[in-house]
């Protein structure tokens, strides 16, 4: 899911048509860029990973937040799931073994789902989101911390923050959500920025821009942040490996922004990786309005 991108597109502080956002949207999918520039707001699907991280960074305990959603009657099931994952990890020393088909935890009987439907609706309407939410809080966040080299006993904090994406040719920054770890190392505070990715794929444009982001306002980072790609499924944290040369970044953004304004707008995700479309904020416009088939007929 590209929740950070869709939230940036919905952020009224960001100008519609901003070249950075136009380029990011076009790189994600030209059709999505067309809808955004035409004035359509995305309707991103509920993202339990992102929601868990937002709640984690806001304070409070896991159970407190789950009770706020209405899951107070499932406290024992939640505790059992956490214990099952812990036990399975101790027996299978591989990365995120609970994602393997042989793991039988994380199930909610139909009768229990029926009795908790209001709470399930509060968490996106799918009972499976409950276990994704819990797993992100209890395990993935710790996996990422460890993968970034942050020791458990090191003084650190994590939050979802708006950072500023800027380039020399455009003065107006873009507000973009990112995971920010602040790590105390002696008298220095180091900044680690995490970007959620799927299957370890590092999309160069988004990570390149975040690699040179700045905090909102005029006060700079205490030191240049280190950027990590955080796999939202298996919890791996990989240091950003930049393939796009720094000298080409601005030219790339300008070129993609021009394409976003002038076209063409092929539905690339639908043609090459339709699973991405299911998590796109413009899924309804493309599929329920049959835009893709209309576009194909016009080619």
C-alpha positions as CSV (number, residue, x, y, z in Angstrom):
1,X,0.0,0.0,0.0
2,X,1.1,3.5,-0.8
3,X,-0.8,5.1,2.2
4,X,1.9,7.8,2.6
5,X,1.4,8.9,-1.1
6,X,-2.4,8.9,-1.0
7,X,-2.4,10.9,2.3
8,X,-0.1,13.4,0.7
9,X,-2.5,13.7,-2.3
10,X,-5.3,14.3,0.2
11,X,-3.4,16.9,2.3
12,X,-4.9,20.3,1.6
13,X,-1.6,21.9,2.6
14,X,-0.1,20.4,-0.6
15,X,-0.9,22.1,-3.9
16,X,-2.7,20.0,-6.4
17,X,-0.4,19.8,-9.4
18,X,2.8,20.2,-7.3
19,X,5.6,18.8,-9.5
20,X,6.9,16.5,-6.8
21,X,3.5,15.0,-6.1
22,X,2.7,14.8,-9.8
23,X,5.9,12.9,-10.4
24,X,5.3,10.6,-7.5
25,X,1.7,9.9,-8.6
26,X,2.8,9.3,-12.2
27,X,5.6,6.9,-11.1
28,X,3.0,5.0,-9.1
29,X,0.5,4.8,-12.0
30,X,-0.1,7.3,-14.8
31,X,-3.8,6.8,-14.5
32,X,-3.8,7.8,-10.8
33,X,-1.9,11.0,-11.7
34,X,-4.5,11.8,-14.3
35,X,-7.4,11.4,-11.8
36,X,-5.6,13.6,-9.2
37,X,-4.8,16.4,-11.6
38,X,-8.3,16.2,-12.9
39,X,-9.6,17.0,-9.4
40,X,-10.6,13.6,-8.1
41,X,-9.6,12.8,-4.5
42,X,-8.3,9.3,-3.8
43,X,-10.2,7.0,-1.4
44,X,-7.4,4.9,0.0
45,X,-8.4,1.6,1.6
46,X,-7.9,1.1,5.3
47,X,-4.3,0.3,6.1
48,X,-4.0,-1.6,9.4
49,X,-0.2,-1.4,9.4
50,X,-0.2,2.4,9.1
51,X,-3.0,2.8,11.6
52,X,-1.1,0.6,14.1
53,X,2.0,2.8,13.7
54,X,0.0,6.0,14.1
55,X,-1.6,4.7,17.3
56,X,1.7,3.4,18.6
57,X,3.3,6.9,18.1
58,X,0.4,8.7,19.8
59,X,1.0,7.0,23.2
60,X,-1.0,4.5,25.2
61,X,-0.8,0.7,25.2
62,X,-1.8,-1.8,22.6
63,X,-4.8,-3.0,24.7
64,X,-5.9,0.5,25.4
65,X,-6.1,1.4,21.7
66,X,-7.9,-1.9,20.9
67,X,-10.4,-1.2,23.6
68,X,-11.0,2.2,22.1
69,X,-11.9,0.5,18.9
70,X,-14.3,-1.8,20.8
71,X,-12.3,-5.0,21.1
72,X,-12.5,-5.3,24.9
73,X,-14.3,-8.7,24.6
74,X,-11.4,-10.2,22.5
75,X,-8.6,-9.4,25.0
76,X,-7.9,-13.1,25.6
77,X,-7.8,-13.9,21.9
78,X,-5.4,-11.0,21.3
79,X,-3.1,-12.2,24.1
80,X,-3.2,-15.7,22.8
81,X,-2.2,-14.6,19.3
82,X,0.8,-12.7,20.7
83,X,1.9,-15.7,22.7
84,X,1.4,-18.0,19.6
85,X,3.6,-15.8,17.5
86,X,6.3,-15.5,20.2
87,X,6.3,-19.3,20.6
88,X,6.4,-19.9,16.9
89,X,9.3,-17.5,16.4
90,X,11.2,-19.3,19.2
91,X,10.7,-22.6,17.4
92,X,11.5,-21.3,13.9
93,X,14.5,-19.0,13.8
94,X,13.7,-17.4,10.4
95,X,12.4,-14.0,9.5
96,X,8.7,-13.7,10.4
97,X,7.8,-17.4,10.5
98,X,4.2,-16.5,11.4
99,X,3.7,-15.5,7.8
100,X,4.3,-19.0,6.6
101,X,1.3,-21.2,5.7
102,X,2.0,-23.7,8.5
103,X,1.3,-21.1,11.2
104,X,-2.2,-21.6,12.5
105,X,-2.6,-18.6,14.7
106,X,-4.4,-15.4,14.0
107,X,-7.9,-16.9,13.5
108,X,-11.2,-15.6,14.8
109,X,-14.2,-17.9,14.9
110,X,-17.3,-16.8,13.0
111,X,-19.3,-16.5,16.2
112,X,-16.7,-14.1,17.7
113,X,-16.6,-12.1,14.6
114,X,-20.4,-11.6,14.8
115,X,-20.2,-10.4,18.3
116,X,-17.5,-7.9,17.5
117,X,-18.7,-6.5,14.2
118,X,-18.8,-2.9,15.4
119,X,-15.2,-3.1,16.5
120,X,-14.2,-4.8,13.2
121,X,-15.9,-2.0,11.3
122,X,-13.9,0.5,13.3
123,X,-10.8,-1.2,12.1
124,X,-11.5,-1.2,8.4
125,X,-14.4,-3.8,8.3
126,X,-12.2,-6.9,7.9
127,X,-11.5,-9.1,11.0
128,X,-8.1,-10.0,9.6
129,X,-7.0,-6.3,10.1
130,X,-7.1,-7.0,13.9
131,X,-4.2,-9.4,13.7
132,X,-2.3,-7.3,11.2
133,X,-2.7,-4.3,13.6
134,X,-1.5,-6.3,16.6
135,X,1.4,-8.0,14.7
136,X,2.6,-4.6,13.5
137,X,2.6,-3.1,17.0
138,X,4.0,-6.1,18.9
139,X,6.4,-7.6,16.3
140,X,7.0,-5.7,13.1
141,X,8.0,-2.5,14.8
142,X,10.6,-4.4,16.9
143,X,11.8,-6.3,13.8
144,X,12.4,-3.0,12.0
145,X,14.1,-1.5,15.0
146,X,16.5,-4.4,15.2
147,X,17.1,-4.3,11.4
148,X,18.1,-0.7,11.6
149,X,20.7,-1.5,14.3
150,X,18.9,0.1,17.2
151,X,19.5,-1.9,20.3
152,X,16.6,-2.6,22.6
153,X,18.1,-0.8,25.6
154,X,19.0,2.3,23.5
155,X,17.1,5.4,24.2
156,X,14.9,6.0,21.2
157,X,11.4,7.0,20.0
158,X,9.4,6.5,16.9
159,X,6.6,8.5,15.4
160,X,4.8,9.2,12.1
161,X,5.6,12.7,11.2
162,X,5.1,15.1,8.3
163,X,8.5,15.8,6.6
164,X,9.1,18.3,3.9
165,X,10.1,17.2,0.4
166,X,11.9,19.9,-1.5
167,X,13.9,20.4,-4.7
168,X,15.8,23.5,-5.9
169,X,13.4,24.3,-8.8
170,X,10.3,24.5,-6.6
171,X,10.2,26.6,-3.4
172,X,6.9,25.2,-2.0
173,X,7.6,22.0,0.0
174,X,5.4,18.9,0.0
175,X,4.2,17.5,3.3
176,X,4.8,13.8,3.3
177,X,4.2,11.3,6.1
178,X,7.2,9.1,7.2
179,X,8.3,7.0,10.1
180,X,10.9,8.8,12.1
181,X,13.1,7.2,14.7
182,X,15.1,9.4,17.0
183,X,18.0,7.5,18.5
184,X,20.2,8.8,21.3
185,X,23.9,7.9,20.8
186,X,25.9,9.6,23.4
187,X,25.3,13.3,23.2
188,X,24.0,13.0,19.6
189,X,20.5,12.3,18.3
190,X,20.5,10.2,15.2
191,X,17.6,10.3,12.8
192,X,16.4,7.1,11.0
193,X,13.6,7.5,8.5
194,X,11.5,4.4,7.6
195,X,9.6,4.0,4.4
196,X,7.1,1.1,4.1
197,X,7.6,-1.1,1.1
198,X,6.2,-4.4,-0.1
199,X,8.4,-7.5,-0.9
200,X,11.5,-5.4,-0.2
201,X,11.0,-3.4,-3.4
202,X,12.7,0.0,-3.2
203,X,10.9,2.5,-5.4
204,X,13.7,4.9,-6.2
205,X,11.8,8.2,-6.6
206,X,10.0,8.1,-3.3
207,X,13.0,7.0,-1.3
208,X,15.3,9.4,-3.1
209,X,13.1,12.3,-2.1
210,X,12.8,11.1,1.5
211,X,16.6,10.7,1.6
212,X,16.9,14.5,1.2
213,X,13.8,15.5,3.2
214,X,13.8,18.1,6.0
215,X,11.7,18.6,9.1
216,X,8.8,21.1,8.8
217,X,9.8,24.7,9.6
218,X,13.3,26.2,9.5
219,X,15.1,24.1,12.0
220,X,17.2,21.4,10.3
221,X,17.7,17.8,11.3
222,X,20.5,17.5,13.9
223,X,22.3,15.3,11.3
224,X,21.4,13.9,7.9
225,X,18.9,11.1,8.3
226,X,19.6,7.5,7.3
227,X,16.7,6.1,5.2
228,X,15.5,2.5,5.4
229,X,13.1,0.5,3.4
230,X,10.8,-1.3,5.8
231,X,9.1,-4.4,4.5
232,X,5.5,-4.3,5.8
233,X,5.1,-8.1,5.5
234,X,8.2,-9.8,6.9
235,X,9.7,-7.0,9.0
236,X,13.0,-6.7,7.2
237,X,14.8,-3.3,7.3
238,X,17.1,-2.6,4.4
239,X,19.3,0.4,4.0
240,X,18.2,2.5,1.1
241,X,20.3,1.6,-1.9
242,X,20.2,4.6,-4.3
243,X,20.3,3.7,-7.9
244,X,19.1,7.0,-9.3
245,X,22.0,9.4,-9.4
246,X,21.6,12.5,-7.2
247,X,22.3,14.8,-10.2
248,X,19.4,13.3,-12.1
249,X,16.7,13.6,-9.4
250,X,15.4,17.1,-10.3
251,X,15.4,16.4,-14.0
252,X,13.5,13.1,-13.4
253,X,10.9,14.8,-11.3
254,X,10.4,17.6,-13.9
255,X,10.1,15.0,-16.7
256,X,7.6,12.9,-14.8
257,X,5.6,16.0,-13.7
258,X,5.4,17.1,-17.4
259,X,4.1,13.6,-18.4
260,X,1.6,13.8,-15.5
261,X,0.2,17.0,-17.0
262,X,0.3,16.1,-20.7
263,X,-0.1,12.3,-20.7
264,X,-0.3,9.6,-21.9
265,X,-2.0,7.9,-19.0
266,X,-1.8,4.1,-19.4
267,X,-3.1,2.0,-16.5
268,X,0.3,0.4,-15.9
269,X,-0.5,-1.2,-12.6
270,X,-3.6,-2.9,-14.0
271,X,-1.5,-4.3,-16.9
272,X,1.5,-5.4,-15.0
273,X,0.6,-5.9,-11.3
274,X,-3.1,-5.8,-10.7
275,X,-2.7,-6.6,-7.0
276,X,-1.5,-3.0,-6.6
277,X,-4.9,-1.8,-8.0
278,X,-6.8,-3.4,-5.1
279,X,-5.0,-1.1,-2.7
280,X,-5.2,2.1,-4.8
281,X,-7.2,5.1,-3.9
282,X,-8.5,5.3,-7.4
283,X,-9.7,1.7,-7.7
284,X,-13.3,2.7,-7.9
285,X,-12.9,5.1,-10.7
286,X,-10.8,2.7,-12.7
287,X,-12.8,-0.4,-12.3
288,X,-16.3,0.4,-11.2
289,X,-16.5,3.2,-13.7
290,X,-14.8,1.0,-16.3
291,X,-12.2,3.6,-17.2
292,X,-9.6,1.1,-18.0
293,X,-11.6,-0.6,-20.7
294,X,-12.6,2.8,-22.2
295,X,-8.9,3.7,-22.3
296,X,-8.0,0.5,-24.0
297,X,-10.6,1.1,-26.7
298,X,-9.1,4.6,-27.4
299,X,-5.6,3.3,-28.0
